Amino acid sequence: MRKILFIICWALAGVGLYSCSLDEPSYGKTTSDNYYQKESDIEQALTGAYLQLRTTWNEYALNHYFVGDCSTDDALKGGGNDGDRAEVRDLSDFTIYTTNGEVGRRWEILYRLINRCNDVIYYAPDAIGNEELLKRYANEAKALRAFGYYCLVTTFGEVPLITTPMQPAEILQIPRSPLEKVYECIVNDLTDASALPAKGDYSEDDAYRATRGFAKTMLAKTYMFKGDFASAETVLHDIIEVDKDYTLLSDYGMNWRTEYENSSESVFEIANKVYDKNIATGTNVPHFFTSRRISGYQGYGFHVPTQDLHDAFDADDPRITYVFTQTGDRYKGDTEAQDNAESPSGYHDYKMTVPAVEKTGFDVWMISYNIRLIRYSDVLLMYAEVLNENGKPGLALPYLNDVRERARKTNPIDPRRDQQAYIPATTTNTLPDITETDQERLKEIIWKERRCELAMEGWRRDDLMRQKRFGTVMRAYATKYNTSKGANFRDDRDYLFPIPQGERDKSNNILSQNPGF
């Protein structure tokens, strides 16, 4: 991946390839048949695709968490006041206008990713160079394109399906495609990308690329979202029992320490390394999500865990230590304890907290810290869920209990803290193995385990939507806490976002709008 990062500056310059005028649709751009001729050209184009996941200020990662958590019962917007990042507040309250900036940002980022992937996929077969390497580049691009379309279709529903480089004028004439057509593209892309190398087969220079495990995991997520649990079971069995590319780390907290980046548990990470002042300028996401109340610059205080999420954990669950920060916590290198007085729940996001002694960068705004997008524990819990859905609750238990066993063996005392406000009082009875085999009761147990294990990692909305209980959960949250968050949720409207009005205007309303907006 270092090789990829060293040519990011070239990709940003891009002799006009990555620019578009304001009157062009964000989901289409002009390409040059004369440019993509050599293997190195394709590699640089692929770098441009990866770059869309870690562009300036890490807009994709921020959007992933704002959309995936703050629009659910797991996270509050936070920030300085109600007007600070108000578009995220509107996601949280389900008062979303068609001009919502966070919604528009998601559309733009993902179509930029898809555009770059289309170039690689289209031009790689005819480029001059190593055929096997060019095929791998095309499959990496297919994995990334499928990821982009998955994120679009699960939040917008029907979207324009663009699979080849096109001129802006052509793009403007393309309406939204039926869901099945988009899903067909996703499945086909991920099936092809399943031929990618295993994570362990990449060289150090090529670390953080899309792998067969990433492609298959996204394929399983796609099948689960469609309700095709039989196909999901086949793919997940392949990942876990055949490929065996991943293992759980021995301690849950290791996942967010810098020395365990791209670990055996990591299925896909967005690398944000600082090498010098000209390339790979790190990430600012940790500062968006950590406490505002420490002397000097620390954080903006967004993406705040809710009390409801905290209460979902057993009191002795060691994972509490690695999901929530509290007033009184002091991290190594800090001179004073954390003060969460400005947090609406009293908590902040541990998984984005980087102690001062671990911050490496050229200033506090941009530091080296990877975004852990998909972990192997997610895969294990997906498998447990589909086995149970397919009438095999007994077979689901070992995979569920693998995750719980690792959690109960986790050290409840954080080695990165000098002072810890709350230490879960673990005993021999902490997080015992689950023995329940009633299908409905086990389903609820697995759903709860996913919520705790993957807390604040941006996948809660995805789960609630595919489990078809998004509205029920959010309205119950609003009633329980007497709050506007979730009170406005309408099942006939709020499972999807509106199509951004700016995109509809560019298309002269060829793009139809979702119901209720």
N, C-alpha and C positions, 0 to 999 in steps of 0.2 A: 504493500500500500504506500510505502514511502515513495516508490517510483511514481505512483499516481499523483501523490501530493506535490511532487516536484514540478509537475506540468500543469498545475492548477492555474498558475499565472497566465500561461499560454491560453488555456481554455477561457479565461476571463477576457483576454484580449480578443481572440477568436475572429479577427478580421471581419467583424460584422455578423458572424454566424449566429451569435447569441443575442442579438438585439432585435427589437421589434418596435414599430411605431405605435402610438397610443390608439390608432384606429384599427389595428390588427387584432384578431382574436388571440387570446393568450394560449389557445390550444392549437395554434398552427404557426409555421414560420417558413421562410424561404430557405432552400438548400441549394448547394452547388454540385452538379454532376462532375465538375472538373476537380473538386477538392478531394473526395474520398477515394483515393487511388491506391494507397499503400497501406501495409499493415500498421505502420506508425500513425497514419491518419485515422484509422479506425480506433486504435488505442486511445488517441487523444480525444476522439469523439466520445468514447466510452467514459473517459475521465470526466468529460462535461456532463454526462448523465449522472454519475455518482455525485458530482458537485452539487446537483440540485437538492440533494438531501442535507447538505451542510453549507448552504450559501450564507452570505453575510448575516450575522446575528442569529443564525440557525433557525430561520423561519419555519422550516418543516418540523423540527423537533418541538418547538414551542407550540405549533398548531396541533401536533399529535397529542400533546398533553392537555392543552386547553379543550380540544374537541373530545378527546377520549375520556377525560376525568372530570373537568369542570362542568360539563353538561350532564353530569350524573350525581348520584348520592355520595360519591367518594370525595369530591373536592369542591372547595369554594374558590371564587376568583382571587380574593386577597388583593394585594397591592396597597397603594397609599390611601385611596378613597374610592367611593362608588364610581366616580367618573374616570378613574385610572384604568385604562384598557376596557372601556365601557362595552365594547363589542363582545368581550368574553362574558361580562355580566348578563348580556342579553341571551347568550347561549345557555347560560345557567338558569335563567328565568323563563326560557322559551318565549321570549318576546323578540323574535328575530325578524328583522326587516330584510328585504331583498338586496339592500345595499350594505349589509353587515360586512365589515372589513375582514373579520376572521374567516367568514365563509368564502368571501372572494379570494382571500389569500390561499386558502386550501386548494381551490380550483386552479389558480394560476401556478402554484408550485408543482402540483401533480401533473398538469399538462406540460409544463416545461420539462419535467422528467420524462414524460412519454415522448415528447418531440425528439429529445436527444437519443432516446432508445430507438425510435423509428429510423433515424439516420444510420445507426450502427447495424440494425437488422437488415435494412434495405441494401446498404452498400458493401457490407462485409463479404458476401459471397463472390463478388467480382474484384475485390481488392487483390493486389499483388503481395504475396507473403506466405507465411506458414499456414497451410490450410487448417490444420488442427487448432492452431491458436486463434485464427479468425473465426472458426466455428465456436470456440469457447467464448470469444468476445460477443458473438451474436447471441449465444445462450445466456450470458450474463445480462445482456440488454433485455432479453425476453423476461428474465426473472424480475428485473427492475420495472419493466413496462407493466407486467402483470400486477406487481405490487401497487403501482400507481393506479391502475384501473380498479383494483380491489378497494383501495381507499376511496376512490370516487364513487363507485357503484353502491358501497355500503353507507354512504352519507347523502348522495344526491339521487340515487335510483338510476333511471335511464340517463345516459350521457352520450355525447358524440363519440363514436368509435373511429378513431384515426389510427391507421396501422402502417401508413407509408408517408414519406415526405410529401407535403402538398403546399401549393401556393396559398397565401391568405385569402385570395378571392374565392378559391375552391372551398376552403374551410368554412367560409361564411354561409355556404349553401347546404351544409350538412346538418340535419336535424339530430335529435337524440335517438340513439339506437335502442331497440328492445332489450330488456334485461338479459334474456337468454343469449342474445348475440354477444353482449359484452362478457357474460360469463363463459361463453364458448371460447372467446379469445383468451381470457385469463387461464382457463384450464389447458388450452392448447399450448400457450406460452410456457406455463409451469411444467407441463409434461415434457416438453423439449428441454427445458432448463434442468430437469432432473438428471440429465446426462452430465451436468457440470461435475468438476472434481469435488471430492470430499474436502472438508475443512482442513484436515491434516495433510492433504496432498498439495496444498499451495505452499509456495516458498514464503519466507519471511517478507520479502519485498511485495508479495501479492496478498498479504494478510488483509482481512476485512472485505474481500470481494464476495460477491454472491456465490453460494455453494449449492451442492445438491440438497443439503439439509435445509437451507433457507427456502429453496424452490419447493421442496416437498411439504414443508411446514405451511407455507402460504397456500399450497394446493389443498391441504387438509382444512385450513381455515375457510377456504372458499367453499369446499363441499359442505362443511358444517353450517356456514351461513345460508346455503341453499337448502339445508335440511336433508342432504344426502349422506346420512351417517354410515351407510354401508361402504360407499367409496372412501369416505374419510377414514374408516377403520383400516381399510387395505393400505392406504398411504402411511398412516401412523404406525402400523405394524412394521412396515418396511423401514421407517426411520429408526424405530426403537429396537426391533428384534433382528433385523437383517443388516442394515448399515452400521449401526452402533458407533456413530461418529461423535456422540456426546455423552458426558457423565455429569451428574450433579457435583458441585463443589461440596466439601465436607461441612461447611459453615455458611448459612444463608448470608451473613454479613459480608463475606468475602466478595460477593458480586459487585459491591460498590467501592472497593478499594482499588487504587490505581495499579497495584502490582498484580491484580487479577483481571485486568482488561483483556478482552478476547480469550477468555478462559475456556476450559472444557465444557462449560455450561452455556456459553454464548453461541446462539444460533446466528444472530446478526447484530452487529454494532455499527453505529455511525462514528467513524474515527474523527477525532478533533485534536490533532497534535500540533504543538508549536515547535517548529524546527528553526526558523529564523524570522526576521521581521518582514520578509517578502513572501513567504509561502505558509500555507496551513496555519492560519492565525488563531487556531483554537476555537473555543466556544464561550459564550456568555450565558448559556442556559442556567448553570448553577446560580448565577447572581440574580436571575429573574425569580428563582423559586426559593431562595433562602431568606432568613430573618433580616428585617430592616434595622433591628435594634442592637447593633454592635458598633462600638466606636470605630470611626473610619468607614470606608465603603465596604458593605457586606452584601446586601441583597435588596431586591424590590418587593419581596414578600408575596409573590403570586403562587397559584397552584397549592392551596392550603388544604390539608386533609380535614375532613369533617369529623365531628364528634361521632356521627353515626358509623363511619368507617372504623374509628378507634374502638367503638363498642362491639363491633363485629368480631374482634379478636377475643379469645380467652385471656383472662387477666395474666396468666402465667406463660403466654405464648412468647418465646424469645424474639420472634419477628417484630414485635412492637418496638424493640430497640432500634431496628433498622428501617422502620417506616416513618416514625414520628420523632421530631425534635421538640423539646419542651423548655420552658423557662427554667434556668438553673443548669442546663447542660453547658459544659465548657469543653471545647475541642483543643487538641494539642496545637500549640502555637498561638492560641488566643490568650489575651491577657485578662479577659473578663468572661463571665458566664453569659450565655445567650438570654435575651429578654424577648419573649414573644408577646408582649403586651398589645402590639398592634395587630396580631393575628386574630381573625374573627372567631377561631375555634380554640386558640391557645397553642396550636401545633404548627409546625412547618414540615416541609418535605425533607426527610433524612436522605433519601436516595440521590438528591442533588446537592447535598451538603459536602463541600470539599474543605477539610481543615486547612488552616493557613500554611502548615508545614508541607502540605502536598500540592499547593498551588504553584504550578510552573508556567511562566508566560512572561510577556514583556510589560504587562500592567495587569491590574485587577480586573479589567474588562474582558480580557480574552485569555483563557487558561487551557491547559491540556486536560480534557475530560471527555471520555467516550459516552455516547448515548447507547445504553443497553436496550435495544429495541425488542428483541425476542430471546427468551431464555428456554433452556431445555425443560425446566419444570413446567412451563406452559404446555409443551408437547406432551409430557406425561399426563397432565390433568386433562388435556384434550382427549387423549386416548382413553382415560378412565371414563370420561363423559360419553364418548361414542359407544364404548363397549356396553355401558349401562343402557343407553338409548336403544341399542340393538338387542336388548333382552339378555345380556350376559353380566349381571351385576357382580357375580362371584369372580369373574375374570377381571373386572375393573379394580377390585380392591388392592391388589399388589402395587399398581401404579399410583393410586391415590396415597397409599401408605408409604411409598418411597419418598414422596414429597413431605409428608408429615414426619417421618422418621428423621429426615435431614433437619427439619425445623426444630424438633425437640432436642436434637443434639447440638444445636447452635448455641454459642456462648451468649448469654443474656447481657453480659458486660461488654460494652463496646471498647475495643482496644484503641480506638481513635479518640476517645474522650478521656480527659483528666478528671472530669466530674460528670456524673450521670444522675439526672433528677429522678428517674424511675427505672428500677431494675426488676423485671419480671421474676417472681419468686418460683422458679422451676422446681418440680419434684419428680419423683419416679412415675407419677401419674399424668405428667404434662403431655398433651397431644397424643393420647393412646391410639393404637391402630384401630381403624374402623372395621367393624365386622357386619354392619348392616347390609342385608341383601334384598330388602324390599326396594323395588325399582324407584318408586316415587320418593321415598325417604332418602335413598342414596343420592338421587339427583339433587335434592336440596343440599345435602352435605357437600357434594362435589362443587356445586355453585358457590357455596360459602367458602370452600377451600380456595377456589380460584380468586375470589375477592381478596382474601387475606394474602395469599402467596404472591399475587401480581399487583398488589395495592400500589397506586400512584405510578403505574407504568404505562398508562394510556390505553388500556384494553377494556376498561369497564363498559363503556358505551357499546362497543362491539359485542360484548357478551350479552348485555341486556336486550339489545336489538334482536340478535339471532335467537335468543331464548323467548322472544315475544312477550316480555314482561316489563318493557321500558316504562310505559305509561303507568302501570300499576305500582311499580317501585317508586317512581318520582312523585306521584300524587300522595302516596303513603308518607313519603318523606316530608312533603309540604304540610300535611296534617299533623304529623308527629311533632314537628318543630315550629309550627305556626309561622311559616315563612313563605315568601313568594317563589322560592326555588322549587320548581316542579308543579306549582299550583296551576299554572296555565297550560300544562301538557295536554294536548289533544291527540288521541290515537289516530285520527284521520289526517293529521298534519305533521306531527313532530317527530315521527320516525325518520324523516328526511329533512335536509336543509333546502332552502329555496335555491333555484338556479340564480346565480349572481345577475343582478339587473344589468350591469355593465356589459356582460357577455350577451345578454339578450338584445341589448341595444345595438351592439356591433353586428349581430346577425339579422337585424331588422325583424326581430321576433320570430325568426325561424325556430329558435330554441323555445320550446314551450315551457311553462312554469309548473312547478309542483302544486298539488291541491292545497288550498288554504292560504296561499301567499299572493 
